[in-house]
Amino acid sequence: MTKEDIKKAAAEYAKEACHPLWRAGNEQVCMADFMEGAEWRINSVWHDINEIPEDGRIIVLLGKYGIMLIYGPNMMYYKESVIADGGFLKWAYKEDLIPNTEE
């Protein structure tokens, strides 16, 4: 998702989903709040590379040049060397990257 995608979604949110009483003249505020929330959600799932993930969970490692590696769940013996010494920048738990399907 690009910043332009987020901006388009924010405009749609401000036009239709933002409460009508608040929206009157405050569309830009609604858009800014939506965009900040979207950016927070995208960035909040990523962990510092020096933080060691829990055993038994699958992680996605993000490396230089956008390289990604799915790793786990049995990583108890190699996680320090792969994560800290493998040239990766950050990691996330796989389930944190999957869309929320709860209604």
Secondary structure, 3 states (H helix, E strand, C coil): CCHHHHHHHHHHHHHHHCCHHHHCCCHHHHHHHHHHHHHHHHHHCCEECCCCCCCCCCEEEEEHHHCEEEECCCCCCCHHHHHHHCCEEEEEEHHHHCCCCCC
